[in-house]
Amino acid sequence: MSDQNDKLKQLKTSSMDRRLSIAKASLLAGTRWAASSATTMFSSEAEKEKKRKKAMKEQADYLVSEIGKLKGSIVKIGQMMALYGEHFLPEEITQALNTLNNQTIALAWPAIKQHLEQQLGSKLNDLTIDHEPLGTASLAQVHRATRKSDGLEIVLKIQYPGVAAAIDSDMSLFRNMLKLTRIVPQTREFDQWFDEVREMLHREVNYDIEAATTRRFAERLKDDPRYIVPQIVDEYCTDQILCMTFERGVPINSPVMLSLPQERRNQLGEASLEIAVREIFEWGEMQTDPNFGNYLVRLGNGLDSQDKIVLLDFGAIRQFDEHLLSVARNLIQAGYHHDLDEMVRAMTGYEFFDSIPQSIKPDMAKVFLLATEAFSTIANNPDLPSAVMDEQQRYDWKKSQLHSRVMQRASKSMASRYFSVPPKEFMFISRKFIGAYTFMTVIDAKTNVRKMVENFL
């Protein structure tokens, strides 16, 4: 954790301060961009492209460094655009925006304490709070605490002051910044994604929604010993503070995870995947943020105490309508049967699919069959790579190289332009399964995902 000298003493919450900072950065970046474009006037096409990419990277890096100084929702906007915007933003922009995930300077304790006093009043005297945060993010930071009366260990997710009120103005600032710099095309798809990011941000700062969602998932999983969901402690919750029980565990990417026996890693992988399957087939709502920071593992002893997945963050839960869920389920079922004709039939009844010419649907269906190969079986899928699935139908996610294979197939598909900007709803579901794939790869798990969907088909 960084020392006190590295922490922010206060946030720029004034819209005027934030507007001036972004306007200055945008104008400077735009001027530089125009100047760099002018210098390529007499260059060859190859040289122009090389200089264009170099100039775009420099401007993107500069803008991101300025955004990072502001913290708050404008940083979260950048992070979301990096996560979901790869289909309509230039690669140089998404690479620069991805660095925002590392810019998590904490707000100094005196400012946090003042905020807590305003939110909790005399209740603050009930608690002994660690001054060093457990974690920091763009919208909030988390502090561990102990209730003096009974020693209950809790965590306080403390939303930065002024963040919620600044969302709409920050969205306007971010959009104006992109327009001024002229390095991002202003398209209808971009507008739709921008509106979606706005809605997501407003949901994420609503701690009443997050508390209710946490309780809902806790109720669903209460009888399953493979999962732990923190309990909400209402006494210390406000509209800007979310209080829940402190739950111990190790990070997913901790080296100790790979030291576990293969079977224990397989079981953790199955537990993780089962959540994603039930979200689509049973619950109709999904955790759309695949960040590893949203999970911990509480290790057992390998004998009478089993390993458990700790589910930490329910701020990015998104509900899906039954029509979309039906389409997603049909696509998975076609992958389960590994049937090209069934996959083509599943690609209907939804605006995105209905807009695609029937003649190229089979080519797109082949991409979806590849993406769902983990749901197939050796018996019905002759295209499975060697040794990717064993006789128990356990899929070796790390060996499969599935994500890169799907990307390569999609880029070569006749329907490649339809993959470039898919519907945002499918992107959320896709991101969820990419997150699950990464989870499996990091812990090197082999899982029978086919078995998980059988009861729903």
C-alpha positions, -999 to +999 in steps of 0.1 A: +000+000+000+013+034-009+023+057+020+004+087+032+025+111+009+011+093-022-025+097-012-049+123-025-057+149+002-090+158-016-109+151-048-117+177-075-155+174-071-162+209-084-177+206-119-158+238-129-125+223-117-131+191-136-143+209-167-113+231-169-089+201-164-105+181-191-110+211-215-073+220-212-062+184-218-086+179-247-076+211-265-039+204-261-044+168-274-065+180-303-040+206-313-012+180-311-033+155-332-040+181-359-003+191-360+008+155-363-017+149-391-004+179-410+031+166-409+021+134-428+006+153-458+034+143-482+042+109-467+035+075-482+003+057-471+024+032-450+043+060-434+011+080-427-004+050-410+027+044-389+028+081-378-010+081-372-008+052-348+022+067-330+004+101-327-028+085-315-010+065-289+008+096-276-025+116-274-043+087-258-016+082-231-016+119-224-054+121-220-055+091-198-029+105-175-050+137-171-082+117-165-064+096-139-057+127-118-094+134-114-105+100-100-142+096-095-167+086-122-147+100-151-120+073-144-147+047-141-161+058-175-126+053-190-123+019-174-157+008-187-149+020-222-116+000-221-135-031-210-164-029-234-153-005-261-127-026-280-152-031-308-156+006-317-126+023-302-091+023-318-067-002-303-044+027-291-073+042-271-083+010-254-047+002-245-043+036-229-076+034-211-067+000-197-039+016-177-066+034-157-070+002-137-036+008-122-043+044-112-059+036-078-044+063-055-063+062-022-080+092-007-061+102+025-076+091+059-085+127+071-107+132+041-123+097+045-128+102+082-146+135+076-168+118+050-176+090+075-185+115+102-210+131+079-225+098+069-225+078+101-225+105+128-222+091+163-223+055+150-187+060+140-178+057+176-190+021+176-161+012+152-124+008+151-115+014+115-081+007+098-068+039+083-052+020+054-077+009+028-080-028+019-086-017-017-091+014-038-111+020-070-123+049-091-157+053-073-149+041-038-124+026-014-128-002+011-117-001+048-117-029+073-132-022+107-142-040+139-173-033+159-162-026+195-192-042+212-188-077+199-156-078+178-175-083+146-152-078+116-167-058+088-157-038+058-170-004+048-172+004+010-170+042+011-181+060-020-160+091-027-179+123-019-195+140-049-190+110-072-227+102-078-237+138-084-208+142-109-217+113-132-238+131-158-214+161-160-185+137-162-201+118-190-206+151-209-170+160-202-157+126-215-178+128-246-167+164-254-131+153-248-134+126-274-150+150-299-124+177-293-095+153-298-111+139-330-094+105-324-127+085-319-153+082-346-187+095-334-211+067-345-246+055-335-230+024-319-207+047-299-237+067-287-256+036-276-226+023-257-221+057-241-257+057-229-253+022-215-222+032-196-241+061-181-269+037-169-243+013-155-226+040-135-258+052-120-266+016-109-231+011-095-233+041-072-267+031-059-258+011-028-294+003-020-295-018-052-262-034-044-272-043-009-305-059-022-286-078-049-261-091-023-289-104-002-306-120-032-275-139-041-268-149-005-303-164-003-299-183-035-266-198-024-272-202+013-274-240+012-245-245-011-212-249+009-191-240-021-199-203-018-197-175+006-216-142+002-209-114+028-238-104+050-250-068+048-248-049+081-276-024+078-267-005+109-237+012+091-251+015+056-260+048+041-265+060+005-227+064+003-215+036+026-221-001+021-212-022+052-209-060+051-191-087+070-154-092+064-147-125+046-112-139+044-097-155+013-068-155-011-069-139-046-077-160-076-043-153-091-024-160-059+005-185-065-009-207-038-038-215-061-016-234-085-001-254-057-035-270-050-040-305-063-057-307-097-090-321-084-094-292-060-087-267-088-112-285-110-139-282-082-133-245-078-135-241-116-168-259-117-182-238-089-172-206-107-187-218-140-219-230-124-226-194-113-224-182-149-247-211-161-273-204-134-273-167-141-284-174-177-306-204-173-321-198-138-317-163-124-318-140-154-293-116-140-255-116-143-224-102-127-210-085-158-176-073-143-151-101-148-125-084-125-106-110-104-109-085-075-146-095-072-136-130-060-115-146-032-110-183-024-112-195+012-090-226+012-100-257+030-077-285+042-084-309+014-101-334+038-131-324+058-131-287+049-137-278+013-125-248-007-150-220-011-154-191-035-161-158-018-183-135-040-175-100-030-190-074-053-225-071-067-224-036-080-222-046-117-252-070-117-273-066-149-308-080-155-316-094-190-351-098-205-365-132-211-364-128-249-326-123-249-321-151-224-340-174-246-318-166-276-286-171-254-299-204-241-307-216-277-272-208-288-257-228-259-281-257-266-269-257-303-233-258-290-242-286-267-255-306-297-227-292-319-253-289-347-247-263-374-283-262-386-296-258-350-271-230-344-284-212-376-320-216-364-310-202-329-297-171-347-332-156-352-359-137-335-335-110-323-328-077-341-291-083-344-294-117-360-324-108-381-304-080-397-277-105-410-281-119-445-293-155-444-265-164-468-237-157-443-254-170-411-238-205-415-204-189-415-212-170-383-227-201-368-194-218-372-178-191-350-205-197-324-200-235-326-163-229-319-171-205-290-194-231-274-171-262-280-167-267-242-204-276-241-200-302-268-186-337-265-159-358-281-187-380-296-205-351-315-176-327-321-149-340-345-133-306-346-122-307-309-084-302-307-065-332-295-064-337-257-086-307-250-113-329-235-108-361-216-131-392-214-149-377-185-159-347-207-136-324-187-125-295-208-089-282-205-094-245-207-057-235-206-047-260-233-077-250-255-065-215-263-102-209-270-103-172-268-076-166-294-090-193-317-125-177-316-110-142-323-090-156-353-121-174-367-143-144-362-118-121-380-117-144-410-155-150-411-176-135-439-197-120-411-167-103-396-182-069-398-211-080-377-187-092-350-171-057-349-200-041-331-223-068-315-253-058-294-242-045-260-263-073-243-243-100-261-211-082-252-220-084-215-227-121-217-195-126-238-175-107-213-189-129-185-177-161-203-144-146-212-140-138-175-149-174-166-125-187-193-097-166-178-106-179-143-102-215-156-070-207-173-054-189-144-061-217-120-055-244-147-088-261-141-104-289-162-142-288-159-173-306-173-194-276-183-216-299-204-229-316-173-239-282-158-263-273-186-280-307-190-306-301-164-317-269-182-320-282-217 
